[in-house]
């Protein structure tokens, strides 16, 4: 199913699909230093740093950033960008495990290009081609799409300016060419500019109504804009024109948003049955794992994550999802070890927050300091994302509300709500208002977040806590019970707080 925003993401899209959002405490308004793309000539190859070296660089930058005030995250962003220019780390659409998601761009490359290492090889091959044929508009468009895909799967937002340059070069050589416009849609989605993503997808579909990538991008954009009825119609249209894994997964997510988990599961199972490439198998199996996890069925979730990892042992959403399912099953040690392995390779916002909360939940000696380290890395990563044109307001609201500057979280949530009205933005705004003591204002947003029937334990928890704070004790008990019944391990810290609040409410009945 299409990645959720809370929307993070990565919830990598299907081999040909697109996606949805993430978290931080750097507010939505402060200035952020701008710097050039890592490559002056986007056709020139660039060496790839070893993962350990990249992660160490990120951690050094974050350690320095912790000693600065939040306004000085500008410097952190610039330093982090320099640290990452030797390679790429992962950014994609991760499903909202703890109520969050990361928006990702739809993939317009072949399934084979998504397997480990192939995207880098494809980029090198395209760069070689363009050195020999610099007026090859098709290869420029492919290179732009490849950079978007590389940023999505490896989490390096500094690739987005490179993608922009390559796509503009293609359009300058051949105005309006379909592949480059498709790339513009993917890039806009990756930067969370969903209005432009919709505009470019519609532009492609006007010329080619059967473009699978544009059909998929259109569904994603409508979902991310909160236009769920239109998204459902778009999914039906896409299914009639170009049925296949990319469309099936989006069709399933649209139904899941309306609370129709049974249909979502059936469609995903159909998608998995028709998947043949490792990229499709790992993607769809991980989506089924996420769906099972969100309903509290941890055994089934672990089975699907195992299938995803059998197809691609490095598939980030499956590695992350497996750790969360292990936590839900009561195996906290395995969950922490698994999430540490994810973060060691891909220090992305959502797993960083999850690992920090796992440390806080364990609360052994040194764990609180370890948790603070993870949250500082989130701030550094989001500052880098902002510097490369990514709208990170939702990400900021989600992470900062619980682990950072609460006032910044509210500013960011309000800014994001002004742009789009989704269940995820409603939930983020409700929670940001709550942590800032504005519960009466928060309650309508919390109710709106759950109004579609979307079965999300984090949303129910947030609603229950806000209902409790506003004196609606009966409603609060109902919401908190529903959250814990649906997915008792929805969050290391949130589930614990939900139990405490529910016990308190039961004691005072």
C-alpha positions in Angstrom: 0.0 0.0 0.0 1.2 3.4 -0.6 3.3 4.8 2.1 1.6 6.8 4.7 2.3 10.2 5.7 2.5 11.1 9.0 2.6 11.6 7.0 7.8 9.5 6.7 8.6 7.1 4.6 10.9 4.9 4.1 8.1 2.9 3.1 9.7 2.1 -0.2 7.3 2.1 -3.0 6.7 -0.9 -5.1 9.4 -1.4 -7.7 7.6 1.2 -9.9 5.6 3.0 -7.3 5.7 6.3 -5.3 5.1 7.4 -1.7 4.5 9.6 1.5 6.5 11.4 5.3 9.0 11.9 8.9 10.1 14.0 12.0 12.3 16.8 13.8 12.5 19.7 16.2 13.9 22.3 13.9 11.0 24.7 13.4 9.3 25.4 10.2 10.4 29.0 9.8 14.1 29.6 10.6 16.5 30.2 7.7 18.5 27.3 6.4 21.8 27.6 4.6 21.7 26.8 0.9 24.6 25.1 -0.8 25.3 23.7 -4.2 24.5 20.2 -5.3 27.3 17.8 -4.6 28.2 17.7 -8.3 28.7 20.8 -10.4 28.2 18.6 -13.5 25.5 16.2 -12.7 26.8 13.9 -15.4 30.0 13.3 -13.5 30.3 10.2 -11.4 31.0 10.6 -7.7 32.7 8.2 -5.3 30.5 6.5 -2.8 31.5 6.6 0.8 31.4 3.4 2.9 28.2 3.2 5.0 30.2 3.2 8.3 32.1 6.3 7.3 28.9 8.1 6.3 27.1 7.2 9.6 30.1 8.2 11.6 30.1 11.6 9.8 26.4 12.1 10.5 27.0 11.3 14.2 29.9 13.7 14.5 27.8 16.5 13.0 24.9 15.7 15.3 27.2 15.6 18.4 28.4 19.1 17.5 24.8 20.2 16.8 23.7 19.2 20.3 26.0 21.9 21.7 24.3 24.6 19.7 20.9 26.3 20.0 18.3 25.2 17.5 18.8 28.4 15.5 22.3 27.1 14.7 21.0 24.0 13.0 21.8 26.0 9.8 25.4 25.1 10.3 24.6 21.5 11.2 22.7 21.2 7.9 25.7 22.5 5.9 28.2 20.3 7.7 26.0 17.3 7.4 25.5 17.9 3.7 29.3 17.9 3.2 29.6 14.7 5.2 27.0 13.0 2.9 28.3 14.2 -0.5 30.5 11.2 -0.8 27.6 8.8 -0.8 23.9 8.3 -0.2 21.9 7.2 2.8 18.2 6.3 2.7 15.1 8.3 2.4 11.9 6.8 1.3 8.3 6.3 2.4 8.2 4.3 5.5 4.8 3.3 6.6 3.6 4.9 9.7 4.7 2.3 12.3 4.2 4.7 15.2 1.8 6.9 13.5 4.3 8.6 11.3 5.4 8.2 7.7 7.9 9.6 5.4 6.9 10.7 2.0 8.8 9.3 -0.9 8.9 9.8 -4.5 7.4 7.2 -6.9 10.0 5.1 -8.5 10.0 5.3 -12.3 12.9 3.0 -12.8 12.8 -0.7 -13.6 12.5 -3.2 -10.8 16.0 -4.5 -11.4 17.5 -1.0 -10.7 16.1 -1.2 -7.2 18.1 -4.1 -6.1 21.1 -3.4 -3.9 23.8 -1.5 -5.7 22.1 -1.5 -9.1 20.8 2.1 -8.8 24.4 3.3 -8.4 25.5 1.2 -11.4 22.7 2.7 -13.4 23.7 6.2 -12.5 27.3 5.5 -13.5 26.2 4.1 -16.8 24.0 7.1 -17.5 26.8 9.5 -16.6 29.1 7.7 -19.0 26.5 7.9 -21.7 26.0 11.7 -21.1 29.7 12.4 -21.3 29.6 10.9 -24.8 26.1 12.3 -25.8 25.4 15.4 -23.8 22.3 16.2 -25.8 20.6 12.9 -25.1 17.5 14.3 -23.4 16.2 10.8 -22.5 19.3 9.9 -20.6 19.2 13.3 -18.7 15.6 12.4 -17.7 16.7 8.9 -16.7 19.5 10.4 -14.7 17.2 12.8 -12.9 14.8 9.9 -12.1 17.7 7.8 -10.9 18.9 10.6 -8.5 15.4 10.8 -7.1 15.3 7.0 -6.6 18.8 7.1 -5.1 17.7 9.7 -2.6 14.5 7.8 -1.8 16.2 4.4 -1.2 19.4 5.7 0.4 18.1 8.7 2.3 20.4 11.4 0.9 18.4 14.6 0.3 21.4 16.2 -1.3 20.6 14.2 -4.4 17.4 16.3 -5.0 19.2 19.3 -6.4 21.1 17.0 -8.7 17.9 15.5 -9.9 16.4 18.9 -10.5 19.4 20.0 -12.6 19.2 16.8 -14.7 15.5 17.0 -15.3 15.7 20.7 -16.3 18.5 19.8 -18.7 16.3 17.2 -20.3 13.4 19.6 -20.6 15.6 22.3 -22.1 16.7 19.8 -24.8 13.2 18.4 -25.4 10.4 20.6 -23.8 7.5 18.6 -22.4 9.1 15.1 -22.9 7.1 12.6 -20.9 10.0 11.0 -18.9 11.3 14.3 -17.6 7.8 15.5 -16.6 7.3 12.2 -14.8 10.5 12.9 -13.1 9.3 16.3 -12.0 6.3 14.6 -10.4 8.5 12.2 -8.6 10.8 15.0 -7.4 8.0 17.1 -6.2 6.5 14.2 -4.2 9.9 13.5 -2.7 10.1 17.1 -1.5 6.5 16.9 -0.2 5.3 19.4 -2.8 2.1 17.4 -3.6 0.3 20.1 -5.5 3.1 20.2 -8.0 3.3 16.4 -8.0 -0.4 16.3 -9.0 0.1 19.0 -11.6 3.0 17.1 -13.3 1.2 13.8 -13.2 -1.9 15.3 -14.8 0.3 16.9 -17.5 1.7 13.4 -18.4 -1.7 11.8 -18.3 -3.1 14.4 -20.7 -0.7 13.1 -23.3 -0.5 9.5 -22.2 -3.6 8.3 -20.1 -2.0 4.9 -19.7 1.3 6.0 -18.0 1.6 3.7 -15.0 4.0 6.0 -13.2 1.8 9.1 -13.7 -1.3 7.1 -12.7 0.5 6.0 -9.5 1.8 9.5 -8.8 -1.6 11.0 -9.2 -3.1 8.6 -6.5 -0.2 9.4 -4.2 -0.6 13.2 -4.6 -4.3 13.1 -4.0 -3.9 11.0 -0.9 -1.2 13.3 0.5 -3.4 16.3 -0.2 -6.2 14.7 1.8 -8.5 14.3 -1.2 -9.5 10.8 -0.4 -12.6 10.5 -2.5 -10.7 11.7 -5.5 -7.8 9.3 -4.7 -10.3 6.4 -4.6 -11.6 7.4 -8.0 -8.0 7.7 -9.3 -7.2 4.3 -7.9 -10.2 2.8 -9.7 -9.2 4.5 -13.0 -5.6 3.3 -12.6 -6.7 -0.2 -11.9 -8.9 -0.2 -15.1 -6.1 1.2 -17.3 -2.8 -0.3 -15.9 -3.4 -3.0 -13.3 -0.3 -4.2 -11.6 1.7 -4.1 -8.4 2.2 -0.3 -8.3 -1.5 0.3 -8.7 -2.6 -2.6 -6.4 -0.6 -1.3 -3.5 -2.1 2.2 -3.8 -5.6 0.8 -4.2 -5.1 -1.2 -1.0 -3.9 1.9 0.9 -6.9 4.0 -0.2 -9.1 1.3 1.3 -7.1 1.0 4.4 -7.5 4.8 5.0 -11.2 4.2 5.0 -10.9 1.4 7.6 -11.4 -1.4 5.1 -8.5 -3.5 6.2 -10.0 -6.7 4.8 -10.0 -5.3 1.2 -6.6 -3.8 1.7 -5.2 -7.2 2.8 -6.9 -9.1 -0.1 -5.5 -6.7 -2.7 -2.0 -6.8 -1.2 -2.1 -10.6 -1.2 -3.1 -10.5 -4.8 -0.2 -8.1 -5.5 2.2 -10.4 -3.8 0.9 -13.4 -5.7 1.7 -11.6 -9.0 5.1 -10.2 -7.9 8.1 -11.8 -9.6 11.0 -9.4 -9.0 12.9 -9.2 -5.7 12.0 -5.5 -5.6 8.2 -6.1 -5.9 8.3 -9.1 -3.5 10.1 -7.3 -0.8 8.0 -4.2 -1.1 4.6 -5.9 -1.1 5.5 -8.5 1.6 6.7 -5.6 3.8 3.4 -3.8 3.2 1.5 -6.9 4.3 3.8 -7.1 7.3 3.0 -3.5 8.2 -0.7 -4.1 7.8 -0.5 -7.1 10.1 1.6 -5.2 12.6 -0.8 -2.2 12.7 -3.6 -4.7 13.6 -1.5 -6.2 16.4 -0.9 -9.5 14.6 2.8 -9.7 15.3 3.3 -13.3 14.3 1.9 -12.7 10.8 3.9 -9.5 10.5 7.1 -11.4 11.3 6.3 -14.0 8.7 5.8 -11.4 6.0 8.9 -9.5 7.0 10.8 -12.7 6.7 9.5 -13.2 3.2 10.5 -9.6 2.3 14.0 -10.1 3.6 14.3 -13.4 1.8 13.8 -11.5 -1.4 16.1 -8.6 -0.3 18.0 -9.0 2.9 18.8 -5.3 3.0 15.3 -4.0 2.5 15.0 -1.2 5.1 11.2 -1.1 5.7 11.3 -4.9 6.4 14.3 -4.6 8.8 12.6 -1.8 10.6 9.2 -3.4 10.7 10.7 -6.7 12.0 12.3 -4.9 14.9 8.9 -3.3 15.8 7.1 -6.6 15.5 9.7 -8.2 17.8 9.1 -5.4 20.3 5.3 -6.0 20.1 6.0 -9.8 20.6 7.9 -9.0 23.8 11.4 -9.5 22.5 12.8 -6.1 23.4 16.4 -7.2 23.2 16.0 -8.4 19.6 14.0 -5.2 18.7 16.8 -2.9 20.0 19.5 -5.0 18.3 17.6 -4.9 15.0 16.9 -1.2 15.2 20.5 -0.5 16.0 21.5 -2.4 12.9 19.0 -0.3 10.8 20.3 3.0 12.2 23.9 2.0 11.9 23.4 1.8 8.1 20.6 4.3 7.6 20.4 7.0 10.2 16.9 8.2 9.1 14.4 10.1 11.2 11.8 7.5 11.8 14.1 4.6 12.9 16.2 7.1 14.9 13.1 8.2 16.9 12.0 4.5 17.3 15.5 3.5 18.6 15.5 6.4 21.0 12.2 5.4 22.4 13.3 1.8 22.7 16.2 3.0 24.7 14.0 5.1 26.9 11.6 2.2 27.4 14.5 -0.1 28.5 16.0 2.6 30.7 19.2 0.8 31.5 22.3 2.7 32.5 23.3 5.2 29.7 20.1 4.6 27.8 18.7 8.1 28.3 21.9 9.6 26.9 21.7 7.2 23.9 18.1 8.2 23.3 19.1 11.9 23.2 21.8 11.1 20.7 19.2 9.6 18.4 16.9 12.6 18.6 19.9 15.0 17.9 20.6 13.0 14.7 16.9 13.6 13.7 17.4 17.3 14.0 20.6 17.2 11.9 19.0 15.1 9.2 15.9 17.3 8.9 18.0 20.4 8.7 19.8 18.8 5.8 16.5 17.9 4.2 15.2 21.5 4.5 18.5 22.7 2.9 17.8 20.5 -0.1 14.3 21.7 -0.7 12.3 19.2 1.3 9.2 20.5 3.2 9.9 19.0 6.6 7.1 20.6 8.6 5.2 17.4 9.3 8.4 15.7 10.2 9.3 18.5 12.6 5.8 18.4 14.2 5.9 14.6 14.8 9.4 14.4 16.3 9.5 17.7 18.2 6.2 17.3 19.9 7.5 14.4 22.0 11.3 14.8 21.8 12.2 18.4 21.0 10.9 22.0 20.9 7.1 21.8 21.5 6.6 25.4 20.3 8.4 24.6 17.1 6.3 21.4 16.7 3.1 23.5 16.9 4.4 26.1 14.4 5.3 23.3 12.0 2.0 21.5 12.4 0.0 24.7 11.8 2.0 25.4 8.7 1.5 21.9 7.3 -2.2 22.0 8.1 -2.5 25.2 6.1 -1.1 23.4 3.1 -3.1 20.1 3.3 -5.8 18.4 5.3 -5.0 14.7 5.7 -5.6 12.4 8.6 -1.9 12.5 9.4 -1.7 16.3 9.4 -4.8 16.4 11.6 -3.3 14.0 14.1 0.0 15.9 14.1 -1.7 19.2 14.7 -3.9 17.7 17.4 -0.9 16.3 19.3 1.2 19.4 18.9 -1.7 21.4 20.4 -2.0 18.9 23.2 1.6 19.0 24.3 1.4 22.8 24.2 -1.6 22.8 26.6 -4.2 23.7 24.0 -6.5 20.7 24.4 -9.8 22.3 23.6 -8.4 23.4 20.3 -6.8 20.0 19.8 -9.9 17.8 20.2 -11.7 18.6 16.9 -8.4 17.8 15.0 -8.0 14.5 16.9 -11.6 13.5 16.0 -11.0 14.5 12.4 -7.9 12.3 12.3 -10.0 9.2 13.1 -13.1 10.2 11.2 -12.4 8.2 8.0 -12.3 4.9 10.0 -8.5 4.5 9.5 -7.4 2.0 12.1 -4.3 3.6 13.7 -3.5 2.9 17.3 -1.3 6.0 17.6 -4.2 8.2 16.4 -6.5 6.6 19.0 -4.0 7.1 21.7 -3.6 10.8 20.9 -7.3 11.2 20.8 -7.8 9.4 24.1 -5.2 11.6 25.9 -6.8 14.7 24.5 -10.2 13.6 25.5 -8.9 12.9 29.0 -7.4 16.3 29.2 -10.7 18.0 28.1 -12.8 16.1 30.7 -14.3 13.6 28.4 -13.4 10.6 30.6 -15.8 8.1 29.1 -14.6 8.9 25.5 -11.0 8.8 26.7 -11.4 5.3 28.2 -13.0 4.1 24.9 -10.2 5.5 22.7 -7.4 4.3 24.9 -8.9 0.8 25.2 -9.3 0.8 21.4 -5.7 1.8 20.8 -4.3 -0.9 23.1 -6.7 -3.6 21.8 -5.8 -2.8 18.2 -2.1 -2.7 18.5 -0.8 -3.0 22.1 2.8 -2.4 21.0 2.1 0.6 18.8 4.9 2.6 20.4 7.4 1.9 23.1 6.5 5.1 25.0 3.0 5.8 23.8 1.7 2.3 24.7 3.1 2.7 28.2 1.5 6.1 28.6 -1.8 4.8 27.3 -1.9 2.0 29.9 -1.0 4.4 32.7 -3.7 6.9 31.6 -6.3 4.1 31.2 -5.5 2.7 34.6 -5.9 6.1 36.1 -9.3 6.6 34.4 -10.5 3.2 35.5 -9.6 3.9 39.1 -11.6 7.1 39.2 -14.8 5.8 37.5 
